[in-house]
């Protein structure tokens, strides 16, 4: 088999778009390059971006997406197919089961290249659930189930969902997200005050941080709704909200001056390092990049027990799990952890060890390379 592999990745978005999936793809692509995987990104063109460019050694091709939405999907597919033919990949890797996977399957039928498809979410945000609600969704999913050579999932929950849809074991691969453990690192407590001063944050506050999209599924409104009760116990508590989204203006109207909206940040490391506690109250997740980044920085984390969160967090060992949509238990967890420095220390230490051992970006890249080789070697026939 050839020593190098050429992969075309199809994705709705890519850097400089700020989002967990886009940033993770931009982080892992250069590592694949160093491992002998020639990676090309095909994505949608957003206003202000170039039709093509090289980013960190990765060729990025941005295709037109005119309105309305059905026309955008059709245009993306029709312009992607000749580009894929010209790039002549060994494997086509679609990120999402909607238009990227549809484009990949058509390319497979035309050019005979195997298709790998990654599913970003699970539960309420599962690609399977979203696809089946669309026009001819059931029929489209049957085609995907037959034609996709390997499904990549991020969590056990997502893997179980595919198993329930009769996707066989030999066509499912669990490859969790990875984090750059050399960039996301704990900060010595002696340096935290100086960092907070540099960021314009109060030195003596107990800082809780949320990082993510401000959309209903993240349940940031629950965090804001319980914040006054947190402040009753910890008057110096400060909530940082990093991110943007459809709920931003509504959430800001409900907030007081002990809640700071920071917006999108390409570099979240200093804000994580300046914080005392990370909170993720979502009702659905795939495997949260923000959660992994917080744990890598040695920040004690509270997360709802959905998606890949229970894969990463062992309750009271590497973090704290709460049921989704339970503000009372969320409040209790925050108050408990803010008041227990001994438990904070334990969770900080164990969380960092967990991420380094199991969720590094390098491990993610290695797993993807192994998967590509398995696909090309024809190791997918059922035994």
Secondary structure, DSSP 8 states (H G I E B T S, - for coil): --SSEEEEEEES--TTS-SHHHHHHHHHHHHHHHTTEEEEEEEE--TT--SEEEETTEEEEEE---SSHHHHHHHHHHHHHHHHHHHT-SEEEEESTTHHHHHHHHHHHHH--EEEEE----GGG-HHHHHHTSTTHHHHHHHHHHH-SEEEESSHHHHHHHHHTT--GGGEEE----B-TTTS----HHHHHHHHHHHT--TT-EEEEEES--SGGG-HHHHHHTHHHHHHH-TTEEEEEE---TTHHHHHHH--TTEEEEE--S--HHHHHT-SEEEE--S--SS-HHHHHHHHTT--EEEES-TTHHHH--BTTTBEEE-TT-HHHHHHHHHHHHT-HHHHHHHHHHHHHHHHHH-BHHHHHHHHHHHHHHHHTTTTS--
